[in-house]
Amino acid sequence: MKPLITTAACADIAELRQLYYAVYGPHYPVALGTDPAEMARLIEDPHSLWLVGRCPDTGALTASAAIHGEAGSRIGRLEGIAVHPAHRSAGLAAALTEALCAGMLDTGRLDSVYATVRTVSTGPQRVVARNGFRPLGILPNAVDLRSRESLALYARHSAGVLDRRIPVTQVPSPMLPLLRTAEAALGIGYPGVRAAGPLPATSAPPEAVERLEMIEAPAFVRRRFRERFPDTQGWFYPLHTPNVLLTPEDGRFEVYAYLNRAGGYCSLLTAHPDPAAAAAYLEPVTRALARAGAGYVEALVPLAHHEALSTFLAQGFVAGALYPAMRADGDGFHDYAVLSRSSERIDFRGVVVEPPLQPYLDCYASAWASTHLPTSPEVAS
């Protein structure tokens, strides 16, 4: 029987929380299914769309999913896909996903929608793939759900968006295998892209680790961030608002990040006065966040920014995903790379991937080995 799909309402919040508990248990680290105030804000947000599925006979809430958008951005995030265990294998997740994309992508409200999908089984990957999402890469150790789990990054673009990508002329040589993987997986091209040599490495003195302070005062950090960046010209990280600030004692730079303690992950958003000012302190920043519980730290870097990419790669970050046509710029779109670093052991033995995602997993494993395993001469010495 065809499910009844309706827009979520604030009156559904109690039932929605029961649904997410039934699906994910007590360890779901997303406010969408656990925090009533945040759930109400998303339901009422004019830039987002939350749909629920109900049993036509009983009216019971059986499934939920949302596309989360934000003011001034034309990118959204598919999140919170949940189907009650008693109603699985009925196509509810696919039906909700298609209805969401019809409302947000097919109407032209957004240029693209992305999803981070669990890899403990192939089911979630199949749901998004059947609804036009294509794999962009792997995010190893990205979230803590009872134990560390790797996520897959998928995205779906509006018609014509991928054809308006702004060309890139050079990338650091370790990025080339990821570009070639994306070409094959997505049917896009990087003609004429050449491998650029590594830039001189910069690193902070060891004692700098002790002098780096981390401020966890979300309201203060948000106010200061808005003062430093009154518009989006100096930063771009969709659907992330900083809640921590890292700075040395003399305050010559400030690093803004979003830290999710429940999920054990962190996103580096930007730095003031500019990212280059904090480049030498990337290692101390990552260690400070690891001590705060972030076993996974990621950064979103424009593919055209050779210097920024080289800096992260030199500090042990590995590129695991490529998001083509992520950011609009006039009539064109810029590609972005997702680079990450984990302070915990990465174990892919429990990862299950569909064939279209496998090349990304192989590419990441090779890149990680090249970055972190000693070469033959090093072993001999």
C-alpha positions as CSV (number, residue, x, y, z in Angstrom):
1,M,0.0,0.0,0.0
2,K,1.3,3.4,-0.9
3,P,2.6,5.4,2.1
4,L,1.0,8.7,3.1
5,I,3.7,11.4,2.8
6,T,3.2,14.7,4.5
7,T,5.2,17.7,5.8
8,A,6.4,17.3,9.3
9,A,4.7,19.4,12.0
10,C,5.8,20.5,15.4
11,A,3.0,18.2,16.8
12,D,5.0,15.3,15.4
13,I,8.1,15.9,17.4
14,A,7.4,13.4,20.3
15,E,6.5,10.7,17.8
16,L,9.6,11.5,15.7
17,R,11.9,11.2,18.7
18,Q,10.4,7.7,19.4
19,L,11.0,6.8,15.7
20,Y,14.7,7.8,15.8
21,Y,15.2,6.0,19.1
22,A,13.7,2.9,17.6
23,V,16.0,3.1,14.6
24,Y,19.3,4.4,16.1
25,G,19.0,3.7,19.8
26,P,20.3,6.2,22.4
27,H,23.5,7.0,20.5
28,Y,22.2,9.1,17.6
29,P,24.4,12.2,17.6
30,V,22.1,14.4,15.4
31,A,19.8,17.1,16.9
32,L,17.3,16.4,14.2
33,G,16.1,13.3,16.0
34,T,16.9,14.1,19.6
35,D,16.6,17.8,20.5
36,P,13.0,19.1,20.4
37,A,14.0,22.8,20.1
38,E,16.3,22.1,17.2
39,M,13.7,19.9,15.6
40,A,11.1,22.6,15.8
41,R,13.4,25.1,14.2
42,L,14.1,22.8,11.3
43,I,10.4,22.1,10.8
44,E,9.6,25.8,10.7
45,D,12.7,26.7,8.6
46,P,11.6,28.2,5.2
47,H,14.9,27.0,3.6
48,S,14.4,23.4,4.7
49,L,11.9,20.6,4.0
50,W,11.0,17.8,6.4
51,L,8.7,15.0,5.3
52,V,7.3,12.0,7.2
53,G,5.6,8.8,6.1
54,R,2.5,7.5,7.8
55,C,0.7,4.2,7.6
56,P,-2.5,4.8,5.5
57,D,-4.5,2.5,7.8
58,T,-3.4,3.5,11.3
59,G,-1.9,7.0,10.7
60,A,1.2,5.8,12.7
61,L,4.4,7.6,11.8
62,T,6.7,5.1,10.1
63,A,9.4,7.0,8.3
64,S,11.2,10.4,8.3
65,A,13.7,12.4,6.2
66,A,14.6,16.0,5.6
67,I,16.6,18.3,3.4
68,H,18.3,20.9,5.5
69,G,19.1,24.2,3.7
70,E,20.1,27.7,4.9
71,A,19.6,31.3,3.9
72,G,22.0,32.5,1.2
73,S,23.1,29.0,0.1
74,R,21.9,26.9,-2.8
75,I,23.2,23.6,-1.3
76,G,21.3,21.3,1.0
77,R,21.9,18.2,3.1
78,L,19.7,15.1,3.0
79,E,19.6,13.9,6.6
80,G,17.7,11.9,9.2
81,I,16.5,9.1,6.9
82,A,14.8,6.7,9.3
83,V,12.3,3.9,8.7
84,H,10.7,2.1,11.6
85,P,12.1,-1.5,11.9
86,A,8.6,-2.9,11.5
87,H,8.1,-1.1,8.1
88,R,11.3,-1.7,6.3
89,S,11.6,-3.2,2.8
90,A,8.5,-1.2,1.7
91,G,10.3,1.5,-0.2
92,L,9.6,4.2,2.4
93,A,13.1,5.7,2.4
94,A,13.2,5.9,-1.4
95,A,9.7,7.5,-1.6
96,L,10.6,10.1,1.0
97,T,14.0,10.9,-0.7
98,E,12.4,11.3,-4.1
99,A,9.7,13.6,-2.7
100,L,12.3,15.7,-1.0
101,C,14.4,16.1,-4.1
102,A,11.3,16.9,-6.2
103,G,10.5,19.7,-3.7
104,M,14.0,21.1,-3.4
105,L,16.0,20.3,-6.6
106,D,13.5,19.8,-9.3
107,T,11.9,23.1,-8.4
108,G,15.2,25.0,-8.7
109,R,15.4,25.9,-5.0
110,L,18.8,24.3,-4.7
111,D,21.7,23.5,-7.0
112,S,22.8,20.3,-5.2
113,V,22.0,18.2,-2.2
114,Y,24.5,15.9,-0.4
115,A,24.1,13.0,2.0
116,T,26.5,11.3,4.3
117,V,25.6,7.6,4.3
118,R,26.4,4.8,6.7
119,T,28.6,2.0,5.4
120,V,27.7,-0.8,7.8
121,S,25.4,-2.1,5.1
122,T,24.6,-1.4,1.5
123,G,21.0,-0.5,2.1
124,P,21.5,3.3,2.7
125,Q,23.8,3.5,-0.3
126,R,21.1,1.9,-2.5
127,V,18.4,4.2,-1.3
128,V,20.3,7.4,-2.3
129,A,21.7,5.8,-5.5
130,R,18.2,4.9,-6.7
131,N,17.2,8.5,-6.3
132,G,19.8,10.0,-8.5
133,F,22.6,10.5,-5.9
134,R,26.1,9.6,-7.0
135,P,29.1,8.7,-4.9
136,L,31.7,11.4,-4.2
137,G,34.0,9.6,-1.8
138,I,34.6,8.1,1.6
139,L,34.9,9.7,5.0
140,P,36.8,7.3,7.2
141,N,36.1,7.2,11.0
142,A,33.7,10.1,10.4
143,V,31.3,9.5,13.3
144,D,31.1,7.7,16.6
145,L,27.9,5.6,16.8
146,R,28.8,3.2,19.7
147,S,32.0,2.7,17.7
148,R,33.8,4.5,14.9
149,E,32.0,4.3,11.6
150,S,33.1,5.4,8.1
151,L,30.6,7.3,6.0
152,A,30.1,7.7,2.2
153,L,29.5,11.0,0.6
154,Y,26.9,11.2,-2.1
155,A,25.3,14.1,-4.0
156,R,22.6,14.9,-6.5
157,H,22.8,18.0,-8.7
158,S,20.2,20.0,-10.5
159,A,20.1,19.7,-14.3
160,G,23.0,21.5,-16.0
161,V,25.0,22.4,-12.9
162,L,27.8,19.9,-13.5
163,D,28.2,21.4,-17.0
164,R,29.1,24.8,-15.6
165,R,32.1,23.8,-13.5
166,I,35.0,26.3,-13.4
167,P,38.2,24.6,-14.8
168,V,41.2,23.9,-12.5
169,T,44.7,24.0,-14.0
170,Q,46.8,22.3,-11.3
171,V,46.5,20.3,-8.1
172,P,49.1,18.7,-5.8
173,S,50.2,15.4,-7.2
174,P,48.6,13.3,-4.4
175,M,45.2,14.7,-5.5
176,L,45.4,13.3,-9.1
177,P,44.2,9.7,-8.3
178,L,41.0,11.1,-6.6
179,L,40.3,13.3,-9.7
180,R,40.7,10.3,-12.0
181,T,38.4,8.3,-9.7
182,A,35.8,11.0,-9.8
183,E,36.0,11.3,-13.6
184,A,35.2,7.6,-14.0
185,A,32.5,7.6,-11.3
186,L,30.7,10.8,-12.2
187,G,31.4,11.2,-16.0
188,I,33.0,14.6,-15.5
189,G,36.4,15.7,-16.8
190,Y,39.6,17.4,-15.7
191,P,41.3,18.0,-19.0
192,G,44.6,19.7,-18.8
193,V,45.0,19.4,-15.1
194,R,48.7,19.0,-14.2
195,A,50.4,17.8,-11.0
196,A,52.0,20.7,-9.1
197,G,55.0,20.1,-6.9
198,P,54.7,20.3,-3.2
199,L,55.1,23.6,-1.5
200,P,57.7,24.2,1.3
201,A,56.3,22.7,4.5
202,T,55.6,25.0,7.4
203,S,55.2,23.7,11.0
204,A,54.9,25.3,14.4
205,P,57.5,24.6,17.1
206,P,56.6,21.7,19.5
207,E,56.1,24.0,22.4
208,A,53.3,25.8,20.5
209,V,51.0,23.0,21.4
210,E,50.9,24.0,25.0
211,R,50.3,27.7,24.1
212,L,47.2,27.0,22.0
213,E,44.0,27.8,23.8
214,M,40.6,26.4,22.9
215,I,37.5,28.4,23.7
216,E,34.2,26.5,24.0
217,A,31.6,29.1,24.4
218,P,29.3,28.7,21.4
219,A,27.4,32.0,21.7
220,F,30.6,34.0,22.1
221,V,32.2,32.1,19.2
222,R,29.3,32.8,16.9
223,R,29.2,36.5,17.8
224,R,33.0,36.8,17.2
225,F,32.8,34.8,14.0
226,R,30.1,37.1,12.6
227,E,32.2,40.1,13.5
228,R,35.2,38.6,11.7
229,F,33.2,37.4,8.7
230,P,30.2,39.6,8.2
231,D,29.6,37.9,4.8
232,T,30.7,34.6,3.2
233,Q,33.6,35.9,1.3
234,G,36.2,34.7,3.8
235,W,34.7,31.2,4.4
236,F,32.5,28.5,3.0
237,Y,31.2,25.5,4.9
238,P,27.5,24.9,4.2
239,L,25.3,24.1,7.2
240,H,28.1,24.4,9.8
241,T,28.3,27.2,12.4
242,P,31.4,27.4,14.5
243,N,31.1,26.6,18.2
244,V,34.8,26.5,19.2
245,L,37.7,28.9,18.8
246,L,41.4,28.0,18.9
247,T,44.1,30.7,19.3
248,P,47.6,31.1,20.5
249,E,48.4,33.3,23.6
250,D,49.3,36.3,21.5
251,G,46.0,36.1,19.5
252,R,47.8,36.5,16.1
253,F,45.3,34.2,14.5
254,E,42.0,32.5,15.3
255,V,40.8,29.1,14.1
256,Y,37.1,28.6,13.9
257,A,35.6,25.0,14.0
258,Y,32.5,23.1,14.6
259,L,32.9,20.4,17.2
260,N,30.3,17.6,17.7
261,R,31.2,15.9,21.0
262,A,28.4,13.4,20.7
263,G,29.6,12.2,17.3
264,G,33.3,12.7,18.1
265,Y,34.0,14.7,15.0
266,C,35.1,18.2,14.0
267,S,35.0,20.5,10.9
268,L,37.6,23.2,10.5
269,L,35.8,26.1,9.0
270,T,38.3,29.0,8.6
271,A,40.8,31.2,10.3
272,H,41.3,34.9,10.9
273,P,42.9,37.0,9.5
274,D,43.2,34.4,6.8
275,P,43.9,30.6,6.7
276,A,47.5,31.1,5.8
277,A,48.1,32.7,9.2
278,A,47.3,29.4,10.9
279,A,48.8,27.1,8.4
280,A,51.9,26.4,10.5
281,Y,49.7,25.5,13.5
282,L,47.6,22.9,11.8
283,E,49.2,20.0,13.7
284,P,48.7,21.7,17.2
285,V,45.1,22.6,16.2
286,T,44.4,19.0,15.2
287,R,45.9,17.6,18.4
288,A,43.9,20.0,20.6
289,L,40.7,18.9,18.9
290,A,41.6,15.3,19.4
291,R,42.1,15.9,23.1
292,A,38.6,17.4,23.1
293,G,37.2,14.2,21.7
294,A,37.3,14.8,18.0
295,G,38.6,11.5,16.6
296,Y,37.9,12.8,13.1
297,V,38.8,16.2,11.8
298,E,37.9,17.4,8.3
299,A,38.4,20.4,6.1
300,L,36.6,21.5,3.0
301,V,39.1,23.1,0.6
302,P,38.6,24.6,-2.9
303,L,40.2,22.4,-5.5
304,A,41.7,25.5,-7.1
305,H,43.6,26.5,-3.9
306,H,46.9,24.6,-4.4
307,E,48.5,26.2,-1.4
308,A,45.8,25.3,1.0
309,L,45.6,21.7,-0.3
310,S,49.3,21.3,0.0
311,T,49.3,22.6,3.6
312,F,46.7,20.0,4.7
313,L,48.4,17.2,2.8
314,A,51.7,18.0,4.4
315,Q,50.1,17.7,7.8
316,G,48.8,14.2,7.4
317,F,45.4,15.0,6.0
318,V,44.2,12.7,3.2
319,A,41.7,13.6,0.5
320,G,38.8,11.1,0.6
321,A,36.1,12.9,-1.4
322,L,35.6,15.4,-4.2
323,Y,32.4,17.5,-4.4
324,P,32.2,18.9,-8.0
325,A,30.2,22.1,-8.6
326,M,29.7,22.7,-4.9
327,R,29.9,26.5,-4.7
328,A,28.2,28.9,-7.1
329,D,30.3,31.8,-8.4
330,G,28.6,33.9,-11.0
331,D,27.5,31.7,-13.8
332,G,30.0,28.9,-12.8
333,F,30.6,26.5,-10.0
334,H,33.8,25.6,-8.0
335,D,34.8,22.1,-7.1
336,Y,35.8,21.3,-3.5
337,A,37.8,18.5,-1.9
338,V,37.1,17.0,1.5
339,L,40.3,16.2,3.5
340,S,40.3,14.5,6.8
341,R,42.6,13.1,9.5
342,S,41.7,10.6,12.2
343,S,43.5,10.3,15.6
344,E,42.0,6.8,16.0
345,R,42.9,3.6,14.1
346,I,41.0,3.3,10.8
347,D,39.6,-0.2,10.2
348,F,37.7,-0.9,7.0
349,R,37.0,-4.5,7.8
350,G,33.4,-3.7,8.8
351,V,32.8,-1.4,5.8
352,V,30.4,-2.7,3.1
353,V,30.2,-0.7,-0.1
354,E,28.3,-0.9,-3.4
355,P,30.5,-1.3,-6.6
356,P,30.2,2.4,-7.6
357,L,31.8,3.4,-4.2
358,Q,34.6,0.8,-4.2
359,P,37.0,2.8,-6.4
360,Y,36.9,5.7,-3.8
361,L,37.6,3.3,-1.0
362,D,40.6,1.9,-2.9
363,C,41.8,5.3,-3.8
364,Y,41.7,6.5,-0.1
365,A,43.5,3.4,1.1
366,S,46.3,4.0,-1.3
367,A,46.5,7.7,-0.5
368,W,46.5,6.9,3.3
369,A,49.3,4.4,2.8
370,S,51.4,6.8,0.8
371,T,50.9,9.4,3.5
372,H,51.4,7.4,6.7
373,L,53.4,4.2,5.9
374,P,57.2,4.4,5.6
375,T,58.8,3.9,2.3
376,S,61.3,1.1,1.6
377,P,64.4,3.4,2.2
378,E,62.9,4.7,5.4
379,V,62.4,1.1,6.7
380,A,65.9,0.1,5.7
381,S,67.4,3.1,7.5
